Amino acid sequence: MPTSQKFHITRLGNGYVLKQGATAAASMPEGDPLLPLDYRCNVPGGVMGTAFPPALKRCMADVAALSAEAVRARYALPSELTARNLQQRAADLSARGYEWTLMNGAPRNPPGKSYKFLPPCCSVKRTEGKWVCAVPGWAASLNTSLPYGDPYYGLAWKKSGPDPGSYVGGTEW
């Protein structure tokens, strides 16, 4: 999910997202692998809402209608909490849409692990052996892509030196 830490690590690299002193460019030697897959470039108005493919709509409606116990049994999930989270995500996606679920859906990450959306990049180019966004000014958005706080636990920054974050996670999208 685009506002999750795992998504940002895939996009921008572990060393950058975990605030280990690496720049986004250094963490991504081949460039951002998700640039050509930005869904906002492929849906009307850049918003998906509830306009999912029919098979996915049916699947989400089926999961949303089940109890957490039934979801756990059907999909052999490791815990009822995992099943409850999947059931809730399916219900939110079905009823409220993709963007609402990204910004408001449960479960929520703590602020230090909750990331804002990067601007859409609907044009890529190959430069110096890397795939990069061809949208003017897009690369500058990487400089403000990290939330304040400890990226491991989502708590307050307690390391020596200034926190490289630039916003309170979960408050800006």
TORKESE-906284 format. One line per field, with one value per residue (C-alpha): residue number from 1; x, y, z. Coordinates in Angstrom, 1 decimal, m for minus. Example, Ala and Ser with C-alpha at 12.3 -4.5 7.8 and 13.67 -1.06 7.14 Angstrom:
<nodes>
resi <- 1 2 .
px <- 12.3 13.7 .
py <- m4.5 m1.1 .
pz <- 7.8 7.1 .
</nodes>
This chain:
<nodes>
resi <- 1 2 3 4 5 6 7 8 9 10 11 12 13 14 15 16 17 18 19 20 21 22 23 24 25 26 27 28 29 30 31 32 33 34 35 36 37 38 39 40 41 42 43 44 45 46 47 48 49 50 51 52 53 54 55 56 57 58 59 60 61 62 63 64 65 66 67 68 69 70 71 72 73 74 75 76 77 78 79 80 81 82 83 84 85 86 87 88 89 90 91 92 93 94 95 96 97 98 99 100 101 102 103 104 105 106 107 108 109 110 111 112 113 114 115 116 117 118 119 120 121 122 123 124 125 126 127 128 129 130 131 132 133 134 135 136 137 138 139 140 141 142 143 144 145 146 147 148 149 150 151 152 153 154 155 156 157 158 159 160 161 162 163 164 165 166 167 168 169 170 171 172 173 .
px <- 0.0 1.5 1.4 3.2 6.8 7.2 6.1 8.5 11.4 10.6 10.5 13.3 15.6 16.2 19.1 17.1 13.7 15.3 17.3 20.7 22.3 21.8 20.1 17.2 19.4 22.1 19.6 18.2 21.1 18.8 16.2 12.7 11.2 7.6 7.7 6.1 3.4 1.8 m1.9 m2.8 m1.5 m3.8 m7.2 m9.6 m8.7 m5.9 m8.4 m9.4 m12.1 m14.1 m13.6 m11.9 m12.0 m15.2 m13.4 m11.6 m14.8 m16.4 m13.5 m13.4 m17.2 m16.9 m14.1 m15.8 m19.0 m17.1 m16.4 m12.7 m12.8 m14.1 m11.5 m8.7 m10.0 m10.5 m7.1 m5.1 m4.0 m1.7 m3.9 m7.3 m5.8 m4.4 m7.8 m9.6 m7.3 m7.8 m11.6 m11.6 m9.4 m11.7 m14.8 m13.1 m11.9 m15.4 m17.4 m15.1 m12.5 m8.8 m7.7 m9.9 m8.6 m5.0 m5.5 m8.0 m8.4 m7.5 m5.1 m3.0 0.7 2.2 3.3 7.0 5.9 3.1 4.2 2.6 2.0 4.7 3.4 2.3 5.0 3.4 6.5 9.9 13.2 16.6 19.4 22.9 21.8 18.8 15.1 14.0 10.8 10.7 8.2 10.0 10.5 9.4 12.8 12.7 9.7 12.0 13.7 10.4 9.3 10.2 8.0 9.5 10.3 12.1 11.5 11.9 9.2 7.3 8.1 9.9 13.4 16.0 19.1 22.0 21.8 18.7 15.8 15.8 12.0 10.0 6.3 4.2 3.2 m0.5 m1.3 m0.2 m1.0 .
py <- 0.0 3.4 4.9 2.0 1.7 m1.5 0.3 3.1 0.8 m0.9 2.5 4.4 1.8 0.5 2.9 6.0 5.0 3.7 7.0 5.3 8.3 7.2 9.4 8.2 8.2 6.1 3.6 3.0 2.2 1.3 3.9 3.6 0.2 1.4 4.5 2.9 1.2 4.4 3.5 7.2 7.5 4.8 5.6 8.5 11.6 9.8 8.4 4.7 5.0 1.8 1.2 m2.1 m4.9 m7.1 m10.2 m8.1 m6.5 m9.9 m11.2 m8.1 m8.3 m12.0 m11.4 m8.4 m10.4 m13.1 m13.1 m12.9 m16.5 m17.6 m15.4 m17.0 m20.5 m19.9 m18.4 m20.3 m17.0 m17.2 m15.2 m13.8 m10.3 m10.8 m12.1 m9.2 m6.8 m8.4 m8.4 m4.8 m3.8 m5.6 m3.9 m0.4 m0.9 m2.1 0.6 3.6 3.1 2.8 6.3 6.6 3.2 4.3 7.4 6.3 2.6 0.4 m0.8 2.4 2.7 4.9 8.4 7.5 4.7 6.4 8.0 10.6 10.0 11.0 13.0 11.0 10.3 9.6 9.8 8.1 8.3 6.6 8.9 7.8 4.1 4.7 4.9 8.2 10.3 12.7 15.0 18.3 18.8 15.3 14.3 17.2 15.5 12.7 15.3 15.6 12.0 10.8 11.4 12.5 9.7 6.4 4.4 1.1 1.5 4.7 6.5 9.7 10.3 9.5 9.1 11.6 14.3 15.9 13.8 13.9 13.7 16.6 16.0 14.2 10.9 10.3 14.0 14.8 12.9 .
pz <- 0.0 m1.0 2.5 4.1 5.1 3.1 0.0 0.6 1.2 m2.1 m3.9 m2.2 m0.6 2.9 3.8 2.9 4.5 7.7 8.0 7.9 6.2 2.6 0.1 m1.9 m5.1 m3.4 m2.1 m5.5 m7.8 m10.7 m9.9 m8.5 m9.6 m9.1 m11.3 m14.4 m12.2 m10.6 m10.8 m10.7 m14.3 m15.5 m13.9 m14.8 m12.8 m11.0 m8.5 m8.2 m5.6 m5.8 m9.6 m9.1 m11.7 m11.2 m10.0 m7.3 m6.3 m5.8 m3.8 m1.5 m1.0 m0.1 2.4 3.9 4.5 6.5 10.2 11.2 12.3 8.8 7.1 9.2 8.4 4.7 4.0 6.7 8.3 11.4 13.8 14.3 14.3 10.8 9.6 11.2 9.5 6.1 6.6 7.6 4.6 2.3 3.8 3.6 0.1 m1.0 0.7 0.8 m1.9 m2.4 m1.5 1.6 2.8 2.3 4.4 7.0 7.1 10.0 11.1 11.1 11.4 14.0 12.8 12.3 9.9 8.1 4.8 2.5 m1.2 m3.5 m6.4 m9.5 m12.1 m15.4 m17.5 m17.1 m18.8 m18.7 m17.4 m16.5 m16.4 m14.2 m14.7 m13.3 m13.3 m16.3 m14.6 m13.8 m10.0 m9.1 m7.7 m5.3 m3.6 m2.4 0.0 1.9 1.7 5.3 8.4 11.7 14.2 14.6 11.4 13.3 15.9 14.7 18.0 18.7 17.3 19.9 17.9 17.9 15.3 13.7 12.5 8.6 8.6 7.3 8.5 11.1 9.5 9.0 8.8 5.3 2.1 .
</nodes>
